[in-house]
Amino acid sequence: MTLDDIRADFALLDDWEDRYRYVIELGRALPPFPEELRTEANKVRGCASQVWLATRRIGDAGKPSAGDKLEMQGMSDAHIVQGLVALLFIIYGGKTLDEILKTDAEGIFASLGLKEHLTPQRSNGLASMVKRIRADAAEMLAA
């Protein structure tokens, strides 16, 4: 699934209840999150619900480069937040570390109309997840 698919599907859905259900379904489609990755290091701070994100660099075995990619796994104990995790993975998936740092995920959420329909706590949690993914990408790029 791509961001264009999400935009097209959102355009077909008439109300926000349907869009929320759609986001929840995206979250349900995420692969299971391994129990061994539910660590304090992978826990995202600033989220009202529990969120874990695990990332690793995908590239050649040599020195990290801007062309490397980020493999992401994640989960939340809240259905809607799990869907937001899935949306972030769609937004950032397949992008290089450099592209991740240049991608305005919060702007994309705003363009979908999602940002204005999230509670302040969920908006803060979304910002924390975006910050974490970008920090991981920047750290891998600097390594």
N, C-alpha and C positions, 0 to 999 in steps of 0.2 A: 504494500500500500504506500502511496505517495501523498505528499501534501496537497497536490492537485486533486487527488481522489477525495481527500477529506473536505476540501473546499466544495467540490461538486456534490458530495453527499450532504453537506450542511445546507447547500442551496436548495436541495430537495425536501429538507425537513422544515415543516411549517412553524413549529413552536420550540421553545427552549426545553420543555420536558422531553421531547423527542431527541433533541440534540444531546441532552444529558444522558439519556439512555444509550445513545450511539457512542458517546465517550466511554461510558461504563463497559459497553461491549468490546470496545478497543482494548480496554484494560484486561478483560477476561481472556482475550486472545494472546496475551503475553505468555511466553513459555514459563514454566514453573521456576521460581527463584530458589537456587540451592540453599539448603539450611546452613551449610558451612559459610555462606557469604553474609549471613545475618549477624554481622559483627558491629561493634561500636565504631570501627573505622569506616564502615560502609553506611552507617546511619547518617541521614541528612538532618542537620540541625536547622531549626527555624520552621519546621512543619508541625502543625497541630496534631496530625496523625503520624503514625509510624511510617517512615519511608527509608528504604535501603537502596542505594545505587552502587553498583560495582562496575568499574571500567578497567579496560586494559588496552594497551597500544597494539595495533595490528600494523605490521610493516616488516621490512627485512630485519634480520638479526643484528644489523649494524647500528650505527648511531641514529637516534630518532631524527626524523625530518618532518617538515611541514606537510609533506605528502602522505604521511602515515595517517591511519584512521583510528577511531576509537570504537572498541566493542563495548556495548553497554548492556547490563542486566539490571533489573530493578523490580521493586514491588512496594506496595503499600497495603496497610490493613484497612484502608477506606476505599470503597469502590470507585468513587469519582476521582480520587487522587491516583489510583491505579490507572485510570483512563488518561489522566494528565501525564503520567509517566510514559504511557504508550505513545501519546502525541509527541512528547519530547523526543522519543526514540525515532519517530517518523521524521520529525524536523531535522534532527542531527544525523540520522542514520546515513551511512554511505559518504558522509562528508569527511574531508581531511581535517587534521588538527587545526590547520590554519583557517579553513572555512568555518569550522565550529566557532572559532574566536570572532569571526566576522558576522556570524548569523545572529540576527535580532529575534530570538525566540519569543520574547515578550511582545514585540511588535507583531509577530505572526499571530499570537494568541489574540491580540487586540483586533487584528484584521478579520479574524474569524468571529469576533464579537464575544469570545469566551471570557476575556479579562473582565469586562463589565458585568458579567453574570456570575463571577466567583465571589464568595465571601471574602472579607479582608484577610481572614486566617488562611484561606486557600490561596489567595494572591501572594501572601507572604511566603507560603510554602512553595509555590511555583517559582518565585524569585530565588528561593534557597536552592531548589533543584537546578535551575539554570546556572546559578553561580557555581554550584558544585561541579557540573559537567564542564563548564568553561575553565574552572580552576584545574581540573584534572587534565584537560587538553593542554593548557598553558604549562603545567608542570612537566608533562611528557615532552612537550616541544622544547622546553628549556634543558631537559636532561642530557 
